[in-house]
């Protein structure tokens, strides 16, 4: 708390950034947080509440009145207003209703409009605050209007001027730096026609999948994207800061899914929901472990006759599991980034199998020599070497194939892939090693 007080004393509040305050608040104890949050200017409360981890949201809301929260929401951009109210509704529906009722009618209409979109649609992430001009407007008038809107703080973070026709259909997108070198006495369209540059807008439709929108940002290296409806009418914009958040959310979701963990449950402070979600995957993992044990049970006589097999057996399974996870992680990530097209499946599988086989032969030689000298049985080295090659081949093949098959079935490739792959590499590893040992050594 003292750190925040010192920071407030040493800085002009109007120049402070909400993320700096949020960073300090995260370092406070529970007692300090309840006091420190009340020192924060109310116009920053909305931004800070969204910048803090979800577990702090309850404490932030509990520290302010409905009127204060309404003021905080009014300061947010339209897409952030929707996000704040959604979180508030999940926490306390009554307070959320009261806050919404206190907002200006224009804010209510914008929030209601954005809430009509599905979670994965581009429209759900757009801001409705835009700087637009008609193509026949004089540039000088456009600049004067822009200056007025900025002084009144009605628009912010503007990078582009969107040019529309009389029906509000998007025609062009002009960067503010280009606008400043236009002939101020001419209309916007006259300047565009005289310019050698292209002002064709990069845009997406409001019902497009947000993952496709992310790929547009990456492909064109842009900071803002116009959003139109099916008829080309300009509706809003998506900015790069929202895209960064989406990328982080999707990356986190994939990491959790690969580990069989639910991202929403893990962000919740409640222990029981997170424990239940983990237990589901652990139960499935238990069944797959039993399957691998049944394979070992088939060769119980072989294991009893040669203790060395029990010592070496985990090596084959472990190497297969790690090699498979490498292939799986690479393929899942490339699928998420859109780097794999529909016709790329065979290329990816071939690449992963070749890499796995190269590593398989390399480590087969190493472990074969180690096993031969360790247990003074040359053929034991041959058995584990052959098993290593077989299991790493399976690891590369299934590590690439499993996520590709799940994607083809419209299932998130990250969900359950690791558990399935571990089962395959364990079963193949144990079966090949013990089967070869039975055939060659006994």
N, C-alpha and C positions, 0 to 999 in steps of 0.2 A: 504494500500500500504506500509506503514511504517513497518507493521508486516512482510510482505514478504521480504522487504529490510533487515530488521534485521535478518530474518531467513537465507537469502542468505549470509549475512556477517558472521554469527556465524557457518555456516556449510560448509563442503566441497561439492561443487556442484555435484561431481561425486558420492557422497554417499547419495544424496537426493533421496527420493522416490516420484514419480509423484503424488501419492494420497495425500501426505502431502502438496504439492504445491496446488493441486486442492482444498483441504479443506480451505486453506488460501484465495485463489482466490474467493471462494464462499462468503467470508465475506467482500469482497470489494464492494464499491459502483460502479455505472456504470463508473464514471469518473476515479476512482482508478483502476478499472479493465483494462481499455484500456491502462493505463500506465504500470501496474504491469505485464500484460501478456507478454510484450516485454522484461521483465527482465529474463524470463524463458529460459533456454538453449533449443535450437531448437530441440535437439534430444528427448526432453521430450514432445514436443508439441502434437504429436499424442496421446500418452498415456493420457495426461492431458485433451485433447479435448473429449476423450471417457469417462474419469472418471467424468467429469463435467455433470450436468444436460443438457438436450437437448437445453434449451433456451440459453445456453452460446456458442453453437457451431458457430453461426453466428458471434459473436464477436471475437472468436478465429481465424476463417478463415479470417475475415476482417482485422486482425492485421498483417498478414504475406503475403509475395509474393508467387507466384506459385512455385518458386524455393525452398523457405523455406518449403512450404507445401509438396513438393515432397520429400525433405530430411526427413521430419518428418514421412511421410508414409513409406519410405524405412527402417526406424528404427523399424517399427512395425512387429509383427509376422503375418503370412499370413492371419489368420482369422480376426485379427484386421484391417489389410489393407483393406479387403473387407468391413468391417463395416464402417470404416472411409470414404471410397470412396462412399458408398451407401448414407450416410448422406450428404456428400458433393454434390453428384449428385442431391439429393432432394432440396438442398439449391441453388446451381448454377451449372447447367449442363456444362456450358462452362468451368468454372474453373476446374471441376472434370475431364473433357476430357484433359485439358492441364496438370494437375498433373499426370494423368495416362500416358500420352505421354512421360513425363520426367523420368519415372521409368525405372529401368534396365529390360532388356528383360526377365530375369528369374522371376522377380516379376510380370511382366505383365502376363506371362503364368500361374503362380500360381493363381493370382487373377481371371483370366478368367475361369480357371478350377473350382474354388470354386463357382463362380457366376452361374454355370450351375445347381446347386442344388436348389430345392424348399426350402422355408423358414423353413419348419418343418422337413426336412431331416437331418440326422446326418452329412452328408457330408458338409453341409453349415456351420457347427460349428467347423470343424476340422482344425488343424494346419498341414501344410505339412512338417514342419521342424522335421526331425526324426534322431535318432541315431540308425543305423542298422548295422548288421554284418552278414556275411554268416556263416552257422553252421560249416564249415570246417576251418574258420580262427583261427589262434593262438591267445590266449587271450592277450599275451603281445603286439601283433601288434594292437589289438583292443583298448587296453588302450592307447597306444601311439597315435593312430588316434583320439581318444576322446579328449586327452589332447591338441592336435593341434587344433581341431575344437573349443574347449572352448577358447583357447588363441586368436584365430582369431575372436571370438565372433560370430561364424556362427551358433552355437546352444546354447540354454539356457533352464533353468528349466527342465533338463533331469532327469528323475527318473528311466527309464527302457531302457535296451538295447533290441531291437527287433531283433530276429534271423529269418532269411529267408533262403529259398533254392535258387537254381540258377534261378528259375522262379519268385523270389521275393514274393513267397507265405509265409505267416507268419507261423512259426513253434513253436517258443517259445518266452517268455518274461522273461528277467533276470534283477532283480533289481541291481543297481550299487553296493549295499552293498554285494550282493552275488557274483558279478563279482570279487570283490577285494579279495575274499577268494578262488577263483578258482586257480588251478595250472596254472601259467602263461605260462609254456612250452608246455601245451597241447592245443588242439583245443577246441573251445566252446562246440561242440557236445560231445567230450570225457568227459569233465567236467560234462555236464548235465547227461550223462549216468552213471557216477560214483556217482553222488549225490543222496541222498535219498529223496530230496525235489522234488516237482512237479513244473515245469516251463511252464505248459500249459497256453497259453495266454487267458486272458479275452478280448473278442472282440465284435464288432458290425459291421453290414454291413452299407455301406455309405448311402443306401436308407432307413434305419430304421427310424422310427419316433423318434424325439429327446426326446419325453417324455418317450419312452421305454429306451433310453440311460440313462436318469436321474435315472430311477428305477434300472438300473444296477449299477450305482455308489452307490446308497443307499444300495442295497442288498449286495454288495461285499466290501463296504467301501474302495474304491480304489481312487487313486489320478490321475491316467491317464488310458485311455482306447484306445486300438488300433482299428483303423477303416480300414476295408478291403472291397474289392468289392465282387460281387457275386461269384467270382472264388477263393476267399481267398487271393488275392494279396494285400499286405500292401499298404495303400494309405496315411494314416496320423494318427493323434492322437487327442483325446479330453482331455483336462486337467480339473481338479476340479474347477479352477477359473472361467472357462466358464460355468460350471454346476451351480455354485453359482449364476451367473448372470441370467441364464435361470430360476432357481427356483424363484428368486426374481421377475423376469418379469412376470412369470405365476401367482405368488401369488398376485401381484399388479393387474394384469388383472382380476383375479377372484374377488378381493375386489371391483373393479370398476363395474364389470358386475353385481354383486349382488345388487349394489346400482343403477343400470340402468345408469351407466356413462361409456363413451368411453375412454379407457386409452390413446389412441393416441391423441385424441382431448384435453384431460386434460393436457398432457405434452406440448402442443403447447401454446405459449404465446397469440395467437389470441383469443379474447373473443368470437367473433361471432360463430366460428365452435363449440366450447365447449357448448355454449348456445343452438345451434341448436340440438346437440346430446342429451342434457339433456331434451330439449323440447319434443322430440319424446317420451321418456318414461313418462314424465309428462302428455302428452296428453293421453297415454294409461292408466295411473293411474287415470286421470280424468274420463274416461269412466267407469273404475271399481268402482270408488267412486260413480258415478251416479247409477250403478247397486245396490250398497249397500243401497243407499238412496231410491231407488224404493222399496226395501224390507221393509224399515221403513215406506214408504208411505202406504203400504198395511195394516199396523196396526195403522194408524193414529187415528182411533177412540179409540183404546186401550190406546194409549199414552195420548190422551186428557182426558180420564177418570181417569188416575192415573199418576200424575206428577212424582212420585217416580221412575217409569220405565225409564223416560228420564234421571234421575240422575244416575241410576245404569247401564244403557245400555252400555256406553263406557267402563266400567270395563271388561265386558265379551269379547268384541271385542279386547281390548288392551291385555288382558291375552292370548287370543288365538293367536294373532299376534306375541307376544314375544315367546311363546312356539313353534310356528311353525318355527320361524326364528332360534331358537336353533337347532331344528331337521334338518332344511334345511342346515344350516352352517356346521354341523357335517358331513352330508352325502356328500355335495359338496366337502368338503375338503378331505374326505376319497376316493372319486372317483378320485380326482386330484392326490392323492398319490399312487393310484393303490391298496389300501387296500381292495377294494370290488371287488370280482370276479363276473362272470356272474350268478353263482348259489347262490349268497349271498343276493339276493333281499328280499326274504321272511324273512330271519334272521334279516336284518336291519330294515325292516318295523315293524316286531314283537317287536324288542327292543324299537324302538322309540314310538310305540303305548303304550307299557307297561309303559314306563317312563312317557309319557303324561298322562295316566290314573291315575297313582299313584299321580302325582302332581295335577291332576284334582280333585280327591277325597279330597286331603289335603286342597287345597285352596277353594273347594266348601264348606267345613265345616266352614272355617274361614269367607268367604264372606256371607254365609247363616246366620250365627249368627249375623254378623255385620248388615246386612240388616234387620233382624227380630227386633233387638233392636232399630235400627236407626229409622225405620218407624213404629214400633210397629205392624207389620203384620207378623205373623209366616209363613204364606203360601208364602209371598213374598220372604222370605229366602229360602224356598224350591224351588221356581221357578228359582232363580238366581243360586242356587247350582246345580240343574239339568242342566241348560244351560251351566254352567262352565264346567261340566264333558263332555257334548256333544261337546263343542267347542274345548276343549283341546284334546279330542280324535281325532277330525277332524284335528287339528293342527299337531299332531304327525304323523297321517296317511299320510296326504298330504305333510307335510314337508319332509318326506322320499320318498314318491312316485313320486312327481313332478320331482326332479333331476334324479331319476332312469329312469323314462320314457323318459326324454329329452336325457339322455345318450344313451338309447336304440335306439333313433331316430337319433343318431349321431349329436345332437345339444349340444353345450356347456351347461352343467347343470347350470352354474352360470347366464347365460343370461336370464333375464326375470323371473326367479324363484320367486324372492321376490314379484314382482307385482302380479303374479298369486296366490301365497300363501296368500297374504294380502286380495285379493278379496274373496278367499274361506273362510278365518277365519272371515272376516267381515260379509259376507252373512250368514254363518252358525250361527255365534254368534247372530246377530240381529234376524234372523228368529226363532232360537230355543228359545231365551229369550222372544221375543214378542209373539210368537206362544203359548208357555207354559203359559204365563201370560193371554192371551186371553182365553185359555181353562180352566185354574185352578182358576183364580182370578175373572173373569167376568161371 
